[in-house]
Amino acid sequence: MDETTLGILLITAATIGVVHTITGPDHYIPFIAMSRVGRWSLTKTILITLVCGVGHVLSSVVLGTLGIALGWAVSGLEVFEGVRGGLAGWLLLGFGLAYMVWGIRRAIRNQPHTHVHVHGSGNVHAHEHAHTDEHTHVHTEEERAGSMTPWILFTIFVFGPCEPLIPILMYPAAELNVWGIVLVALVFGVFTIGTMTAIVVSAYVGLMKLRVTGLARYSHALAGLAITACGAAIKLGL
């Protein structure tokens, strides 16, 4: 094995892993948005990000390895990855729209209103509060949405391909040997998932210090809007 060639491939893998993650907001915005509105702990946020990141990278590694073993052409794999990417975009767009609609409906149902109270002493006071038709029913809806969200995100990220991995990294590595493929894929995965996690954690810590009480009622709708924008960006090739 040419150590110089392998070294170049590993540096390329690390660089592309970082750059393609930073320039792809769909790699981190869904986790930032959902951790905020779902009140996830930092541990849960990191765990979900890591699991989805591993699924994201591993699906392309499996496909690329299979393609190398069967001698498939790079162009054929790129077409297949394009189909996967299109499907992932639609899934992300659909999830974002559905969550945004649910958030808007929830905000409307929880619209604040004022009650006036007159006491026997003649004192009159008013207070504003918000409630829904059935308090327990709302909690049930939120718990159901919260339990489903990580699985939905995982499914979307498994379908979402790592576009640079197969044509740029895995096929050149295949000309070396099996360990070359393993090392390149491992470095790419570590830097991709590491960058995802670093951005999500940084945003999580920053948002914890931000208190926007006036928009709290619309937080779910805004989260859905952010995810919808990511899905739309994928479909428009932005």
C-alpha positions in Angstrom: 0.0 0.0 0.0 1.2 3.5 -0.9 1.2 5.3 2.5 1.3 8.7 0.8 -1.8 7.9 -1.2 -3.6 6.6 1.9 -2.6 9.6 3.9 -4.0 11.9 1.2 -7.2 9.9 1.1 -7.6 10.1 4.9 -7.0 13.9 5.0 -9.5 14.2 2.2 -12.0 12.1 4.0 -11.7 14.2 7.2 -11.9 17.5 5.3 -15.0 16.5 3.2 -16.6 15.0 6.3 -16.4 18.4 8.1 -17.2 20.6 5.1 -20.2 18.6 3.8 -21.7 18.5 7.3 -21.3 22.2 8.0 -22.7 23.2 4.5 -25.7 20.8 4.9 -28.0 22.3 7.6 -30.2 19.2 7.3 -27.4 17.4 9.3 -28.1 19.4 12.4 -31.1 21.7 12.3 -33.7 18.9 12.9 -31.9 17.9 16.1 -31.5 21.4 17.3 -35.1 22.2 16.7 -36.6 19.1 18.1 -34.3 19.0 21.2 -35.5 22.6 22.0 -39.2 22.1 21.6 -39.1 18.5 23.0 -37.2 19.7 26.0 -34.6 16.9 25.5 -31.8 16.6 27.9 -28.3 17.2 26.6 -27.5 13.5 27.0 -30.6 12.5 25.0 -29.8 15.1 22.3 -26.3 13.8 21.9 -27.4 10.1 21.9 -30.1 10.7 19.2 -27.7 12.8 17.1 -25.0 10.0 17.3 -27.4 7.2 16.4 -28.9 9.1 13.5 -25.4 10.0 12.3 -24.2 6.4 12.4 -27.2 5.3 10.4 -26.6 8.1 7.9 -23.0 7.2 7.3 -23.3 3.4 7.7 -26.0 3.1 5.1 -23.7 4.6 2.4 -20.7 2.5 3.7 -22.8 -0.7 3.2 -24.0 0.4 -0.2 -20.5 1.4 -1.3 -18.9 -1.8 0.0 -21.5 -3.9 -1.8 -20.9 -1.9 -5.0 -17.2 -2.5 -4.7 -17.6 -6.2 -4.0 -20.0 -6.6 -7.0 -18.0 -4.4 -9.3 -20.8 -1.9 -9.9 -19.9 1.3 -11.8 -19.6 4.5 -9.9 -22.2 6.1 -12.1 -24.7 3.5 -11.2 -24.2 4.0 -7.5 -24.4 7.7 -7.9 -27.8 7.3 -9.5 -29.0 5.1 -6.7 -27.7 7.6 -4.1 -29.5 10.3 -5.9 -32.8 8.4 -5.6 -32.1 7.9 -1.9 -31.3 11.6 -1.5 -34.5 12.5 -3.2 -36.5 10.2 -1.0 -34.8 11.6 2.2 -35.6 15.1 1.1 -39.3 14.3 0.6 -39.4 12.5 4.0 -37.8 15.5 5.8 -40.1 17.9 4.0 -43.2 15.8 4.8 -42.2 15.5 8.5 -41.5 19.2 8.7 -44.9 20.2 7.2 -46.8 17.7 9.4 -45.1 18.9 12.5 -45.6 22.6 11.6 -49.3 22.0 11.0 -49.5 20.2 14.4 -47.7 23.1 16.0 -50.0 25.7 14.5 -53.0 23.7 15.6 -51.6 23.4 19.1 -50.8 27.1 19.3 -54.3 28.1 18.2 -55.9 25.7 20.8 -53.6 27.2 23.5 -54.3 30.9 22.7 -54.2 33.0 25.9 -57.4 34.7 27.1 -58.4 36.8 30.1 -60.8 36.0 32.9 -62.3 38.7 35.2 -63.0 37.8 38.8 -65.2 39.8 41.2 -64.8 39.0 44.9 -67.3 39.4 47.7 -65.3 42.3 49.0 -65.9 44.2 45.8 -62.3 43.7 44.5 -62.1 43.0 40.8 -59.1 41.6 39.1 -58.3 40.0 35.8 -55.7 37.4 34.9 -54.6 35.9 31.6 -53.9 32.2 31.1 -54.0 29.6 28.4 -55.5 26.1 28.3 -56.7 23.5 25.9 -59.9 21.5 25.8 -58.4 18.6 27.7 -55.1 19.2 29.5 -54.3 15.5 29.8 -55.1 15.0 26.2 -52.5 17.6 25.2 -49.9 15.9 27.3 -50.7 12.6 25.6 -50.3 14.1 22.2 -47.0 15.6 23.1 -45.7 12.4 24.6 -46.7 10.5 21.5 -45.0 13.0 19.2 -41.9 13.0 21.4 -41.6 9.2 21.4 -42.0 9.0 17.6 -39.7 11.9 16.6 -36.3 10.1 17.2 -37.5 7.1 15.1 -38.7 9.4 12.3 -35.4 11.3 12.3 -33.4 8.0 12.3 -35.4 6.7 9.3 -34.9 9.9 7.4 -31.1 9.9 8.1 -30.7 6.2 7.1 -32.3 7.1 3.7 -30.2 10.2 3.4 -27.0 9.4 1.5 -23.4 10.7 2.2 -23.0 11.8 -1.4 -19.2 12.3 -1.4 -18.3 9.0 0.3 -18.8 6.5 -2.5 -17.4 8.3 -5.6 -14.7 10.3 -4.0 -13.5 8.2 -1.2 -14.5 4.5 -1.3 -13.6 3.7 -4.9 -10.0 5.2 -4.7 -9.6 3.3 -1.4 -10.8 0.1 -3.1 -7.7 0.3 -5.3 -5.5 -0.1 -2.3 -7.0 -2.9 -0.1 -9.7 -3.7 2.4 -8.0 -1.8 5.2 -7.9 1.3 3.0 -11.6 1.1 2.6 -12.1 0.6 6.4 -9.8 3.5 7.4 -11.2 6.0 4.8 -14.8 5.2 5.8 -14.0 5.3 9.5 -12.3 8.7 9.3 -15.1 10.1 7.1 -17.7 8.8 9.6 -15.9 10.1 12.7 -15.5 13.6 11.3 -19.0 13.7 9.9 -20.7 12.5 13.0 -18.3 14.5 15.2 -19.1 17.7 13.4 -22.9 17.0 13.6 -22.6 16.5 17.3 -20.4 19.5 17.9 -22.8 21.9 16.1 -25.9 20.4 17.8 -24.3 20.6 21.3 -23.1 24.2 20.7 -26.6 25.3 19.6 -28.2 23.4 22.5 -26.0 25.2 25.1 -26.6 28.5 23.4 -30.3 28.1 23.1 -30.5 27.1 26.8 -29.5 30.7 27.6 -32.1 32.2 25.3 -35.5 32.9 26.8 -38.2 34.0 24.3 -41.4 33.7 26.3 -43.5 35.5 23.7 -42.9 32.9 21.0 -43.1 29.8 23.3 -46.6 29.1 22.1 -45.4 28.9 18.5 -42.2 26.9 19.3 -43.5 23.6 17.7 -44.7 25.4 14.6 -41.4 27.2 14.2 -39.5 24.0 14.7 -41.6 22.4 11.9 -40.9 25.4 9.7 -37.2 25.0 10.2 -37.3 21.3 9.3 -39.5 22.0 6.3 -37.0 24.6 5.1 -34.2 21.9 5.3 -36.3 19.5 3.3 -37.1 22.2 0.7 -33.4 23.1 0.4 -32.6 19.4 -0.4 -35.3 19.2 -3.0 -34.2 22.5 -4.6 -30.5 21.4 -4.5 -29.5 24.4 -2.3 
